[in-house]
Amino acid sequence: MLDHTLLEHGLVDELHLWLFPVIAGSGQRILDGLVTTHLTLAETTTFSSGIVVTVYEPNQNAM
């Protein structure tokens, strides 16, 4: 719930998303229920394990 509150009030400077090369088939979706938020890709890091870390910043110009 904290992530939703911070995004809804424009208090997020960066959002770091980690993508793991595993398909689990179920789980909680952390961004369900959020109003549309436009993001700009700021950085990408790929590890030899296949993990990809992306850093996004809120795009204040997109509407």
mmCIF file as Biopython writes it, N, C-alpha, C and O atoms, coordinates in Angstrom:
data_model
#
loop_
_atom_site.group_PDB
_atom_site.id
_atom_site.type_symbol
_atom_site.label_atom_id
_atom_site.label_alt_id
_atom_site.label_comp_id
_atom_site.label_asym_id
_atom_site.label_entity_id
_atom_site.label_seq_id
_atom_site.pdbx_PDB_ins_code
_atom_site.Cartn_x
_atom_site.Cartn_y
_atom_site.Cartn_z
_atom_site.occupancy
_atom_site.B_iso_or_equiv
_atom_site.auth_seq_id
_atom_site.auth_asym_id
_atom_site.pdbx_PDB_model_num
ATOM 1   N N  . MET A ? 1  ? 0.810  -1.198  0.000   1.0 0.0 1  A 1 
ATOM 2   C CA . MET A ? 1  ? 0.000  0.000   0.000   1.0 0.0 1  A 1 
ATOM 3   C C  . MET A ? 1  ? 0.855  1.265   0.000   1.0 0.0 1  A 1 
ATOM 4   O O  . MET A ? 1  ? 0.439  2.300   -0.522  1.0 0.0 1  A 1 
ATOM 5   N N  . LEU A ? 2  ? 2.045  1.182   0.583   1.0 0.0 2  A 1 
ATOM 6   C CA . LEU A ? 2  ? 2.912  2.353   0.631   1.0 0.0 2  A 1 
ATOM 7   C C  . LEU A ? 2  ? 3.302  2.795   -0.774  1.0 0.0 2  A 1 
ATOM 8   O O  . LEU A ? 2  ? 3.294  3.989   -1.073  1.0 0.0 2  A 1 
ATOM 9   N N  . ASP A ? 3  ? 3.645  1.835   -1.644  1.0 0.0 3  A 1 
ATOM 10  C CA . ASP A ? 3  ? 4.035  2.194   -3.006  1.0 0.0 3  A 1 
ATOM 11  C C  . ASP A ? 3  ? 2.909  2.920   -3.735  1.0 0.0 3  A 1 
ATOM 12  O O  . ASP A ? 3  ? 3.164  3.877   -4.467  1.0 0.0 3  A 1 
ATOM 13  N N  . HIS A ? 4  ? 1.671  2.478   -3.543  1.0 0.0 4  A 1 
ATOM 14  C CA . HIS A ? 4  ? 0.524  3.138   -4.167  1.0 0.0 4  A 1 
ATOM 15  C C  . HIS A ? 4  ? 0.396  4.582   -3.674  1.0 0.0 4  A 1 
ATOM 16  O O  . HIS A ? 4  ? 0.225  5.504   -4.471  1.0 0.0 4  A 1 
ATOM 17  N N  . THR A ? 5  ? 0.480  4.765   -2.378  1.0 0.0 5  A 1 
ATOM 18  C CA . THR A ? 5  ? 0.329  6.098   -1.782  1.0 0.0 5  A 1 
ATOM 19  C C  . THR A ? 5  ? 1.405  7.052   -2.283  1.0 0.0 5  A 1 
ATOM 20  O O  . THR A ? 5  ? 1.106  8.192   -2.638  1.0 0.0 5  A 1 
ATOM 21  N N  . LEU A ? 6  ? 2.645  6.599   -2.317  1.0 0.0 6  A 1 
ATOM 22  C CA . LEU A ? 6  ? 3.745  7.451   -2.778  1.0 0.0 6  A 1 
ATOM 23  C C  . LEU A ? 6  ? 3.575  7.840   -4.240  1.0 0.0 6  A 1 
ATOM 24  O O  . LEU A ? 6  ? 3.762  9.004   -4.594  1.0 0.0 6  A 1 
ATOM 25  N N  . LEU A ? 7  ? 3.221  6.878   -5.096  1.0 0.0 7  A 1 
ATOM 26  C CA . LEU A ? 7  ? 3.016  7.174   -6.517  1.0 0.0 7  A 1 
ATOM 27  C C  . LEU A ? 7  ? 1.834  8.109   -6.729  1.0 0.0 7  A 1 
ATOM 28  O O  . LEU A ? 7  ? 1.920  9.036   -7.535  1.0 0.0 7  A 1 
ATOM 29  N N  . GLU A ? 8  ? 0.746  7.884   -6.027  1.0 0.0 8  A 1 
ATOM 30  C CA . GLU A ? 8  ? -0.457 8.708   -6.187  1.0 0.0 8  A 1 
ATOM 31  C C  . GLU A ? 8  ? -0.216 10.161  -5.801  1.0 0.0 8  A 1 
ATOM 32  O O  . GLU A ? 8  ? -0.851 11.060  -6.352  1.0 0.0 8  A 1 
ATOM 33  N N  . HIS A ? 9  ? 0.694  10.402  -4.859  1.0 0.0 9  A 1 
ATOM 34  C CA . HIS A ? 9  ? 0.959  11.756  -4.396  1.0 0.0 9  A 1 
ATOM 35  C C  . HIS A ? 9  ? 2.207  12.376  -5.029  1.0 0.0 9  A 1 
ATOM 36  O O  . HIS A ? 9  ? 2.661  13.434  -4.594  1.0 0.0 9  A 1 
ATOM 37  N N  . GLY A ? 10 ? 2.762  11.724  -6.052  1.0 0.0 10 A 1 
ATOM 38  C CA . GLY A ? 10 ? 3.913  12.275  -6.761  1.0 0.0 10 A 1 
ATOM 39  C C  . GLY A ? 10 ? 5.178  12.337  -5.934  1.0 0.0 10 A 1 
ATOM 40  O O  . GLY A ? 10 ? 5.999  13.234  -6.123  1.0 0.0 10 A 1 
ATOM 41  N N  . LEU A ? 11 ? 5.351  11.389  -5.011  1.0 0.0 11 A 1 
ATOM 42  C CA . LEU A ? 11 ? 6.502  11.400  -4.112  1.0 0.0 11 A 1 
ATOM 43  C C  . LEU A ? 11 ? 7.589  10.399  -4.505  1.0 0.0 11 A 1 
ATOM 44  O O  . LEU A ? 11 ? 8.477  10.099  -3.707  1.0 0.0 11 A 1 
ATOM 45  N N  . VAL A ? 12 ? 7.519  9.887   -5.723  1.0 0.0 12 A 1 
ATOM 46  C CA . VAL A ? 12 ? 8.515  8.920   -6.191  1.0 0.0 12 A 1 
ATOM 47  C C  . VAL A ? 12 ? 9.432  9.602   -7.198  1.0 0.0 12 A 1 
ATOM 48  O O  . VAL A ? 12 ? 8.977  10.126  -8.215  1.0 0.0 12 A 1 
ATOM 49  N N  . ASP A ? 13 ? 10.742 9.589   -6.900  1.0 0.0 13 A 1 
ATOM 50  C CA . ASP A ? 13 ? 11.731 10.161  -7.825  1.0 0.0 13 A 1 
ATOM 51  C C  . ASP A ? 13 ? 12.217 9.123   -8.821  1.0 0.0 13 A 1 
ATOM 52  O O  . ASP A ? 13 ? 12.463 9.434   -9.986  1.0 0.0 13 A 1 
ATOM 53  N N  . GLU A ? 14 ? 12.353 7.887   -8.356  1.0 0.0 14 A 1 
ATOM 54  C CA . GLU A ? 14 ? 12.804 6.781   -9.204  1.0 0.0 14 A 1 
ATOM 55  C C  . GLU A ? 14 ? 12.079 5.511   -8.796  1.0 0.0 14 A 1 
ATOM 56  O O  . GLU A ? 14 ? 11.736 5.311   -7.631  1.0 0.0 14 A 1 
ATOM 57  N N  . LEU A ? 15 ? 11.857 4.667   -9.779  1.0 0.0 15 A 1 
ATOM 58  C CA . LEU A ? 15 ? 11.247 3.364   -9.535  1.0 0.0 15 A 1 
ATOM 59  C C  . LEU A ? 15 ? 12.204 2.309   -10.087 1.0 0.0 15 A 1 
ATOM 60  O O  . LEU A ? 15 ? 12.461 2.273   -11.290 1.0 0.0 15 A 1 
ATOM 61  N N  . HIS A ? 16 ? 12.730 1.454   -9.217  1.0 0.0 16 A 1 
ATOM 62  C CA . HIS A ? 16 ? 13.663 0.403   -9.625  1.0 0.0 16 A 1 
ATOM 63  C C  . HIS A ? 16 ? 12.893 -0.907  -9.724  1.0 0.0 16 A 1 
ATOM 64  O O  . HIS A ? 16 ? 12.332 -1.380  -8.735  1.0 0.0 16 A 1 
ATOM 65  N N  . LEU A ? 17 ? 12.868 -1.487  -10.910 1.0 0.0 17 A 1 
ATOM 66  C CA . LEU A ? 17 ? 12.173 -2.754  -11.130 1.0 0.0 17 A 1 
ATOM 67  C C  . LEU A ? 17 ? 13.194 -3.827  -11.478 1.0 0.0 17 A 1 
ATOM 68  O O  . LEU A ? 17 ? 14.019 -3.659  -12.376 1.0 0.0 17 A 1 
ATOM 69  N N  . TRP A ? 18 ? 13.118 -4.938  -10.743 1.0 0.0 18 A 1 
ATOM 70  C CA . TRP A ? 18 ? 14.024 -6.062  -10.978 1.0 0.0 18 A 1 
ATOM 71  C C  . TRP A ? 18 ? 13.240 -7.156  -11.684 1.0 0.0 18 A 1 
ATOM 72  O O  . TRP A ? 18 ? 12.187 -7.580  -11.208 1.0 0.0 18 A 1 
ATOM 73  N N  . LEU A ? 19 ? 13.757 -7.613  -12.823 1.0 0.0 19 A 1 
ATOM 74  C CA . LEU A ? 19 ? 13.134 -8.681  -13.585 1.0 0.0 19 A 1 
ATOM 75  C C  . LEU A ? 19 ? 13.994 -9.932  -13.451 1.0 0.0 19 A 1 
ATOM 76  O O  . LEU A ? 19 ? 15.146 -9.959  -13.884 1.0 0.0 19 A 1 
ATOM 77  N N  . PHE A ? 20 ? 13.418 -10.966 -12.844 1.0 0.0 20 A 1 
ATOM 78  C CA . PHE A ? 20 ? 14.120 -12.234 -12.654 1.0 0.0 20 A 1 
ATOM 79  C C  . PHE A ? 20 ? 13.643 -13.221 -13.714 1.0 0.0 20 A 1 
ATOM 80  O O  . PHE A ? 20 ? 12.443 -13.303 -13.976 1.0 0.0 20 A 1 
ATOM 81  N N  . PRO A ? 21 ? 14.556 -13.972 -14.329 1.0 0.0 21 A 1 
ATOM 82  C CA . PRO A ? 21 ? 14.184 -14.896 -15.395 1.0 0.0 21 A 1 
ATOM 83  C C  . PRO A ? 21 ? 13.551 -16.186 -14.849 1.0 0.0 21 A 1 
ATOM 84  O O  . PRO A ? 21 ? 14.048 -17.285 -15.094 1.0 0.0 21 A 1 
ATOM 85  N N  . VAL A ? 22 ? 12.450 -16.032 -14.108 1.0 0.0 22 A 1 
ATOM 86  C CA . VAL A ? 22 ? 11.724 -17.160 -13.522 1.0 0.0 22 A 1 
ATOM 87  C C  . VAL A ? 22 ? 10.238 -16.896 -13.715 1.0 0.0 22 A 1 
ATOM 88  O O  . VAL A ? 22 ? 9.778  -15.776 -13.491 1.0 0.0 22 A 1 
ATOM 89  N N  . ILE A ? 23 ? 9.490  -17.893 -14.120 1.0 0.0 23 A 1 
ATOM 90  C CA . ILE A ? 23 ? 8.042  -17.760 -14.227 1.0 0.0 23 A 1 
ATOM 91  C C  . ILE A ? 23 ? 7.423  -18.547 -13.087 1.0 0.0 23 A 1 
ATOM 92  O O  . ILE A ? 23 ? 7.532  -19.772 -13.031 1.0 0.0 23 A 1 
ATOM 93  N N  . ALA A ? 24 ? 6.770  -17.831 -12.177 1.0 0.0 24 A 1 
ATOM 94  C CA . ALA A ? 24 ? 6.188  -18.473 -10.999 1.0 0.0 24 A 1 
ATOM 95  C C  . ALA A ? 24 ? 4.717  -18.827 -11.215 1.0 0.0 24 A 1 
ATOM 96  O O  . ALA A ? 24 ? 4.213  -19.762 -10.591 1.0 0.0 24 A 1 
ATOM 97  N N  . GLY A ? 25 ? 4.018  -18.094 -12.090 1.0 0.0 25 A 1 
ATOM 98  C CA . GLY A ? 25 ? 2.633  -18.423 -12.401 1.0 0.0 25 A 1 
ATOM 99  C C  . GLY A ? 25 ? 1.599  -17.802 -11.486 1.0 0.0 25 A 1 
ATOM 100 O O  . GLY A ? 25 ? 0.407  -17.851 -11.789 1.0 0.0 25 A 1 
ATOM 101 N N  . SER A ? 26 ? 2.019  -17.223 -10.380 1.0 0.0 26 A 1 
ATOM 102 C CA . SER A ? 26 ? 1.050  -16.563 -9.499  1.0 0.0 26 A 1 
ATOM 103 C C  . SER A ? 26 ? 1.785  -15.569 -8.624  1.0 0.0 26 A 1 
ATOM 104 O O  . SER A ? 26 ? 3.013  -15.479 -8.656  1.0 0.0 26 A 1 
ATOM 105 N N  . GLY A ? 27 ? 1.031  -14.834 -7.855  1.0 0.0 27 A 1 
ATOM 106 C CA . GLY A ? 27 ? 1.632  -13.869 -6.948  1.0 0.0 27 A 1 
ATOM 107 C C  . GLY A ? 27 ? 0.885  -12.564 -6.968  1.0 0.0 27 A 1 
ATOM 108 O O  . GLY A ? 27 ? -0.017 -12.354 -7.779  1.0 0.0 27 A 1 
ATOM 109 N N  . GLN A ? 28 ? 1.270  -11.693 -6.068  1.0 0.0 28 A 1 
ATOM 110 C CA . GLN A ? 28 ? 0.631  -10.393 -5.943  1.0 0.0 28 A 1 
ATOM 111 C C  . GLN A ? 28 ? 1.185  -9.445  -7.000  1.0 0.0 28 A 1 
ATOM 112 O O  . GLN A ? 28 ? 2.389  -9.423  -7.257  1.0 0.0 28 A 1 
ATOM 113 N N  . ARG A ? 29 ? 0.317  -8.678  -7.599  1.0 0.0 29 A 1 
ATOM 114 C CA . ARG A ? 29 ? 0.719  -7.678  -8.583  1.0 0.0 29 A 1 
ATOM 115 C C  . ARG A ? 29 ? 0.821  -6.346  -7.855  1.0 0.0 29 A 1 
ATOM 116 O O  . ARG A ? 29 ? -0.194 -5.791  -7.434  1.0 0.0 29 A 1 
ATOM 117 N N  . ILE A ? 30 ? 2.024  -5.832  -7.704  1.0 0.0 30 A 1 
ATOM 118 C CA . ILE A ? 30 ? 2.251  -4.678  -6.834  1.0 0.0 30 A 1 
ATOM 119 C C  . ILE A ? 30 ? 1.661  -3.374  -7.359  1.0 0.0 30 A 1 
ATOM 120 O O  . ILE A ? 30 ? 1.420  -2.459  -6.572  1.0 0.0 30 A 1 
ATOM 121 N N  . LEU A ? 31 ? 1.421  -3.261  -8.655  1.0 0.0 31 A 1 
ATOM 122 C CA . LEU A ? 31 ? 0.936  -1.999  -9.198  1.0 0.0 31 A 1 
ATOM 123 C C  . LEU A ? 31 ? -0.537 -2.036  -9.581  1.0 0.0 31 A 1 
ATOM 124 O O  . LEU A ? 31 ? -1.031 -1.081  -10.180 1.0 0.0 31 A 1 
ATOM 125 N N  . ASP A ? 32 ? -1.252 -3.105  -9.256  1.0 0.0 32 A 1 
ATOM 126 C CA . ASP A ? 32 ? -2.685 -3.182  -9.551  1.0 0.0 32 A 1 
ATOM 127 C C  . ASP A ? 32 ? -3.437 -2.059  -8.856  1.0 0.0 32 A 1 
ATOM 128 O O  . ASP A ? 32 ? -3.168 -1.742  -7.697  1.0 0.0 32 A 1 
ATOM 129 N N  . GLY A ? 33 ? -4.373 -1.465  -9.566  1.0 0.0 33 A 1 
ATOM 130 C CA . GLY A ? 33 ? -5.222 -0.452  -8.974  1.0 0.0 33 A 1 
ATOM 131 C C  . GLY A ? 33 ? -4.687 0.963   -9.050  1.0 0.0 33 A 1 
ATOM 132 O O  . GLY A ? 33 ? -5.370 1.900   -8.636  1.0 0.0 33 A 1 
ATOM 133 N N  . LEU A ? 34 ? -3.487 1.142   -9.567  1.0 0.0 34 A 1 
ATOM 134 C CA . LEU A ? 34 ? -2.934 2.494   -9.673  1.0 0.0 34 A 1 
ATOM 135 C C  . LEU A ? 34 ? -3.495 3.219   -10.888 1.0 0.0 34 A 1 
ATOM 136 O O  . LEU A ? 34 ? -3.804 2.610   -11.912 1.0 0.0 34 A 1 
ATOM 137 N N  . VAL A ? 35 ? -3.618 4.517   -10.749 1.0 0.0 35 A 1 
ATOM 138 C CA . VAL A ? 35 ? -3.977 5.349   -11.882 1.0 0.0 35 A 1 
ATOM 139 C C  . VAL A ? 35 ? -2.781 5.333   -12.831 1.0 0.0 35 A 1 
ATOM 140 O O  . VAL A ? 35 ? -1.649 5.132   -12.391 1.0 0.0 35 A 1 
ATOM 141 N N  . THR A ? 36 ? -3.015 5.541   -14.113 1.0 0.0 36 A 1 
ATOM 142 C CA . THR A ? 36 ? -1.931 5.531   -15.098 1.0 0.0 36 A 1 
ATOM 143 C C  . THR A ? 36 ? -0.833 6.508   -14.694 1.0 0.0 36 A 1 
ATOM 144 O O  . THR A ? 36 ? -1.096 7.677   -14.411 1.0 0.0 36 A 1 
ATOM 145 N N  . THR A ? 37 ? 0.400  6.011   -14.670 1.0 0.0 37 A 1 
ATOM 146 C CA . THR A ? 37 ? 1.572  6.821   -14.362 1.0 0.0 37 A 1 
ATOM 147 C C  . THR A ? 37 ? 2.559  6.657   -15.499 1.0 0.0 37 A 1 
ATOM 148 O O  . THR A ? 37 ? 2.990  5.540   -15.785 1.0 0.0 37 A 1 
ATOM 149 N N  . HIS A ? 38 ? 2.922  7.744   -16.148 1.0 0.0 38 A 1 
ATOM 150 C CA . HIS A ? 38 ? 3.873  7.683   -17.265 1.0 0.0 38 A 1 
ATOM 151 C C  . HIS A ? 38 ? 5.288  7.729   -16.712 1.0 0.0 38 A 1 
ATOM 152 O O  . HIS A ? 38 ? 5.611  8.558   -15.862 1.0 0.0 38 A 1 
ATOM 153 N N  . LEU A ? 39 ? 6.122  6.829   -17.206 1.0 0.0 39 A 1 
ATOM 154 C CA . LEU A ? 39 ? 7.500  6.716   -16.732 1.0 0.0 39 A 1 
ATOM 155 C C  . LEU A ? 39 ? 8.464  6.836   -17.904 1.0 0.0 39 A 1 
ATOM 156 O O  . LEU A ? 39 ? 8.120  6.513   -19.041 1.0 0.0 39 A 1 
ATOM 157 N N  . THR A ? 40 ? 9.661  7.300   -17.617 1.0 0.0 40 A 1 
ATOM 158 C CA . THR A ? 40 ? 10.731 7.383   -18.607 1.0 0.0 40 A 1 
ATOM 159 C C  . THR A ? 40 ? 11.872 6.488   -18.142 1.0 0.0 40 A 1 
ATOM 160 O O  . THR A ? 40 ? 12.299 6.562   -16.990 1.0 0.0 40 A 1 
ATOM 161 N N  . LEU A ? 41 ? 12.364 5.640   -19.046 1.0 0.0 41 A 1 
ATOM 162 C CA . LEU A ? 41 ? 13.481 4.759   -18.717 1.0 0.0 41 A 1 
ATOM 163 C C  . LEU A ? 41 ? 14.738 5.593   -18.521 1.0 0.0 41 A 1 
ATOM 164 O O  . LEU A ? 41 ? 15.138 6.338   -19.415 1.0 0.0 41 A 1 
ATOM 165 N N  . ALA A ? 42 ? 15.365 5.467   -17.346 1.0 0.0 42 A 1 
ATOM 166 C CA . ALA A ? 42 ? 16.564 6.244   -17.030 1.0 0.0 42 A 1 
ATOM 167 C C  . ALA A ? 42 ? 17.830 5.404   -17.095 1.0 0.0 42 A 1 
ATOM 168 O O  . ALA A ? 42 ? 18.902 5.916   -17.418 1.0 0.0 42 A 1 
ATOM 169 N N  . GLU A ? 43 ? 17.712 4.102   -16.785 1.0 0.0 43 A 1 
ATOM 170 C CA . GLU A ? 43 ? 18.912 3.260   -16.711 1.0 0.0 43 A 1 
ATOM 171 C C  . GLU A ? 43 ? 18.504 1.787   -16.794 1.0 0.0 43 A 1 
ATOM 172 O O  . GLU A ? 43 ? 17.426 1.403   -16.340 1.0 0.0 43 A 1 
ATOM 173 N N  . THR A ? 44 ? 19.370 0.983   -17.374 1.0 0.0 44 A 1 
ATOM 174 C CA . THR A ? 44 ? 19.166 -0.463  -17.428 1.0 0.0 44 A 1 
ATOM 175 C C  . THR A ? 44 ? 20.487 -1.151  -17.106 1.0 0.0 44 A 1 
ATOM 176 O O  . THR A ? 44 ? 21.534 -0.784  -17.639 1.0 0.0 44 A 1 
ATOM 177 N N  . THR A ? 45 ? 20.432 -2.151  -16.232 1.0 0.0 45 A 1 
ATOM 178 C CA . THR A ? 45 ? 21.609 -2.959  -15.903 1.0 0.0 45 A 1 
ATOM 179 C C  . THR A ? 45 ? 21.231 -4.420  -16.089 1.0 0.0 45 A 1 
ATOM 180 O O  . THR A ? 45 ? 20.226 -4.880  -15.546 1.0 0.0 45 A 1 
ATOM 181 N N  . THR A ? 46 ? 22.030 -5.147  -16.852 1.0 0.0 46 A 1 
ATOM 182 C CA . THR A ? 46 ? 21.803 -6.568  -17.075 1.0 0.0 46 A 1 
ATOM 183 C C  . THR A ? 46 ? 22.945 -7.361  -16.461 1.0 0.0 46 A 1 
ATOM 184 O O  . THR A ? 46 ? 24.117 -7.074  -16.707 1.0 0.0 46 A 1 
ATOM 185 N N  . PHE A ? 47 ? 22.597 -8.355  -15.664 1.0 0.0 47 A 1 
ATOM 186 C CA . PHE A ? 47 ? 23.593 -9.198  -15.011 1.0 0.0 47 A 1 
ATOM 187 C C  . PHE A ? 47 ? 23.746 -10.509 -15.772 1.0 0.0 47 A 1 
ATOM 188 O O  . PHE A ? 47 ? 22.841 -10.914 -16.502 1.0 0.0 47 A 1 
ATOM 189 N N  . SER A ? 48 ? 24.881 -11.172 -15.607 1.0 0.0 48 A 1 
ATOM 190 C CA . SER A ? 48 ? 25.146 -12.432 -16.312 1.0 0.0 48 A 1 
ATOM 191 C C  . SER A ? 48 ? 24.144 -13.519 -15.921 1.0 0.0 48 A 1 
ATOM 192 O O  . SER A ? 48 ? 23.963 -14.483 -16.665 1.0 0.0 48 A 1 
ATOM 193 N N  . SER A ? 49 ? 23.500 -13.380 -14.783 1.0 0.0 49 A 1 
ATOM 194 C CA . SER A ? 49 ? 22.503 -14.346 -14.331 1.0 0.0 49 A 1 
ATOM 195 C C  . SER A ? 49 ? 21.191 -14.221 -15.103 1.0 0.0 49 A 1 
ATOM 196 O O  . SER A ? 49 ? 20.318 -15.081 -14.991 1.0 0.0 49 A 1 
ATOM 197 N N  . GLY A ? 50 ? 21.054 -13.148 -15.885 1.0 0.0 50 A 1 
ATOM 198 C CA . GLY A ? 50 ? 19.824 -12.900 -16.613 1.0 0.0 50 A 1 
ATOM 199 C C  . GLY A ? 50 ? 18.919 -11.893 -15.926 1.0 0.0 50 A 1 
ATOM 200 O O  . GLY A ? 50 ? 17.918 -11.472 -16.505 1.0 0.0 50 A 1 
ATOM 201 N N  . ILE A ? 51 ? 19.247 -11.503 -14.718 1.0 0.0 51 A 1 
ATOM 202 C CA . ILE A ? 51 ? 18.463 -10.498 -14.006 1.0 0.0 51 A 1 
ATOM 203 C C  . ILE A ? 51 ? 18.680 -9.145  -14.677 1.0 0.0 51 A 1 
ATOM 204 O O  . ILE A ? 51 ? 19.808 -8.771  -15.000 1.0 0.0 51 A 1 
ATOM 205 N N  . VAL A ? 52 ? 17.582 -8.419  -14.881 1.0 0.0 52 A 1 
ATOM 206 C CA . VAL A ? 52 ? 17.638 -7.089  -15.483 1.0 0.0 52 A 1 
ATOM 207 C C  . VAL A ? 52 ? 17.040 -6.101  -14.489 1.0 0.0 52 A 1 
ATOM 208 O O  . VAL A ? 52 ? 15.932 -6.297  -13.989 1.0 0.0 52 A 1 
ATOM 209 N N  . VAL A ? 53 ? 17.786 -5.040  -14.210 1.0 0.0 53 A 1 
ATOM 210 C CA . VAL A ? 53 ? 17.301 -3.984  -13.323 1.0 0.0 53 A 1 
ATOM 211 C C  . VAL A ? 53 ? 17.062 -2.749  -14.175 1.0 0.0 53 A 1 
ATOM 212 O O  . VAL A ? 53 ? 17.966 -2.270  -14.859 1.0 0.0 53 A 1 
ATOM 213 N N  . THR A ? 54 ? 15.834 -2.235  -14.127 1.0 0.0 54 A 1 
ATOM 214 C CA . THR A ? 54 ? 15.509 -1.023  -14.855 1.0 0.0 54 A 1 
ATOM 215 C C  . THR A ? 54 ? 15.158 0.069   -13.857 1.0 0.0 54 A 1 
ATOM 216 O O  . THR A ? 54 ? 14.524 -0.182  -12.832 1.0 0.0 54 A 1 
ATOM 217 N N  . VAL A ? 55 ? 15.580 1.279   -14.174 1.0 0.0 55 A 1 
ATOM 218 C CA . VAL A ? 55 ? 15.278 2.435   -13.334 1.0 0.0 55 A 1 
ATOM 219 C C  . VAL A ? 55 ? 14.417 3.377   -14.173 1.0 0.0 55 A 1 
ATOM 220 O O  . VAL A ? 55 ? 14.795 3.782   -15.272 1.0 0.0 55 A 1 
ATOM 221 N N  . TYR A ? 56 ? 13.258 3.711   -13.630 1.0 0.0 56 A 1 
ATOM 222 C CA . TYR A ? 56 ? 12.332 4.619   -14.307 1.0 0.0 56 A 1 
ATOM 223 C C  . TYR A ? 56 ? 12.141 5.867   -13.464 1.0 0.0 56 A 1 
ATOM 224 O O  . TYR A ? 56 ? 12.214 5.832   -12.235 1.0 0.0 56 A 1 
ATOM 225 N N  . GLU A ? 57 ? 11.894 6.973   -14.159 1.0 0.0 57 A 1 
ATOM 226 C CA . GLU A ? 57 ? 11.574 8.241   -13.498 1.0 0.0 57 A 1 
ATOM 227 C C  . GLU A ? 57 ? 10.200 8.680   -13.993 1.0 0.0 57 A 1 
ATOM 228 O O  . GLU A ? 57 ? 9.858  8.467   -15.156 1.0 0.0 57 A 1 
ATOM 229 N N  . PRO A ? 58 ? 9.415  9.291   -13.112 1.0 0.0 58 A 1 
ATOM 230 C CA . PRO A ? 58 ? 8.111  9.793   -13.546 1.0 0.0 58 A 1 
ATOM 231 C C  . PRO A ? 58 ? 8.292  10.820  -14.662 1.0 0.0 58 A 1 
ATOM 232 O O  . PRO A ? 58 ? 9.166  11.683  -14.585 1.0 0.0 58 A 1 
ATOM 233 N N  . ASN A ? 59 ? 7.472  10.721  -15.685 1.0 0.0 59 A 1 
ATOM 234 C CA . ASN A ? 59 ? 7.513  11.645  -16.809 1.0 0.0 59 A 1 
ATOM 235 C C  . ASN A ? 59 ? 6.443  12.709  -16.567 1.0 0.0 59 A 1 
ATOM 236 O O  . ASN A ? 59 ? 5.254  12.463  -16.771 1.0 0.0 59 A 1 
ATOM 237 N N  . GLN A ? 60 ? 6.868  13.871  -16.137 1.0 0.0 60 A 1 
ATOM 238 C CA . GLN A ? 60 ? 5.946  14.942  -15.792 1.0 0.0 60 A 1 
ATOM 239 C C  . GLN A ? 60 ? 5.273  15.552  -17.025 1.0 0.0 60 A 1 
ATOM 240 O O  . GLN A ? 60 ? 4.226  16.187  -16.898 1.0 0.0 60 A 1 
ATOM 241 N N  . ASN A ? 61 ? 5.855  15.372  -18.211 1.0 0.0 61 A 1 
ATOM 242 C CA . ASN A ? 61 ? 5.310  15.972  -19.442 1.0 0.0 61 A 1 
ATOM 243 C C  . ASN A ? 61 ? 4.258  15.121  -20.109 1.0 0.0 61 A 1 
ATOM 244 O O  . ASN A ? 61 ? 3.504  15.631  -20.937 1.0 0.0 61 A 1 
ATOM 245 N N  . ALA A ? 62 ? 4.175  13.834  -19.780 1.0 0.0 62 A 1 
ATOM 246 C CA . ALA A ? 62 ? 3.226  12.933  -20.449 1.0 0.0 62 A 1 
ATOM 247 C C  . ALA A ? 62 ? 1.862  13.039  -19.809 1.0 0.0 62 A 1 
ATOM 248 O O  . ALA A ? 62 ? 1.741  12.997  -18.585 1.0 0.0 62 A 1 
ATOM 249 N N  . MET A ? 63 ? 0.873  13.172  -20.596 1.0 0.0 63 A 1 
ATOM 250 C CA . MET A ? 63 ? -0.511 13.200  -20.109 1.0 0.0 63 A 1 
ATOM 251 C C  . MET A ? 63 ? -1.407 12.560  -21.131 1.0 0.0 63 A 1 
ATOM 252 O O  . MET A ? 63 ? -2.618 12.476  -20.925 1.0 0.0 63 A 1 
#
